[in-house]
């Protein structure tokens, strides 16, 4: 399980998802040295302070998707802004494994983390003092549409196999049994938990737990891409027949169909790899996939560990990071349709950060 150092580079953007989610509408998601007011990169031996009263550094851990090199600049700016409001040094810990990020925040090695909804719940199960702090709002600055999409996709030239005249969307997952399946990781909300829930709902007499779907049996083979791009590439390069991944972590590599986000994330939509797409999509140029199932998921939270982050410092961070000043920072939130900024979020998808309570993620807990 590696921890990677950060440096500087490009941009990501957020999105939203379709189809019913459990009747609830949604399913709940560095530079070199830095002193006070700057961000630094952490390594394996980066440790959180065990004495909150004497905290002089915040370690912020990122999931593998946001740890990619193209988001170096966005992470760096997040660390700088966080340090400015907290008044202490910030170290940025990048990861190549979801479990590393979850364990870092649960154990107190990191004071803060950017997690998906499922990762947050798993971290909280390990340590009840891990709490949600803020998330990305919708474009109106509310939680009403703070969502992205969990997709189940197949190669575009095989979509006819999944057409279903009885389905409201024209497609179904009835024919995925026995296929080679690619998930993201077992700790991923949109890349495992949500699609597994959809599969169990479609096959209630054949599948009763996510554990059954994580190994061959229902599927002839099960792969894990370890990131959303990795799972998508497993599909596009022919290693899998079906794959689960979200929109927010892959669409920057794709030629996205024109139209409103909710519309283009519906079953039947076809996406191709954009010309000149960066790694790992550079090796699947010209390939296309189609969506056969799409489910809305609640945006994941930025969380904190109350064991190692003092309450007053937490309050300062929340006030600062949810301010209009931060929302207007184009290095954090790239202008709509801007390219190559290195930002992790886009103004086309969110108006900025918004406070979020633990209860907001109860729909994800209900998936268990």
Buried (B, 14 or more C-beta within 10 A) or exposed (E): EEBBBBBBBBBBBBBBBBBBBBEBEBBBBBBEEBEEBBBBBBEEEBBBBEEBEEBEBBBBBBBBBBBBBBBBBBBBBBBBBBBBBBBBBBBBBBBBBBBBBBBBBBBBBBBBBBBBBBBBBBBBEEBEEBBBBBBBBBBEBEBEBBBBBBBBBBBBEBBEBBBBEEBEBBBBBBBBBEBBBBBBBBBBBBBBBBBBBBBBEBBEEEBEEBEBBBEEEBBEBBBBBBBBBBBBBBBBEEBBBBBBBBBBBBBBBBBBBEEEBBEBBBBBBBBBBBEEBBEBBEEBEEBBBBBBBBBBBBBBBBBBBBBBBBEEBBEBBBEBBBBEEBBEBEBBBBEEEBEEBBBBBBBBBBBBBBBBEBEBBEBBBBBE
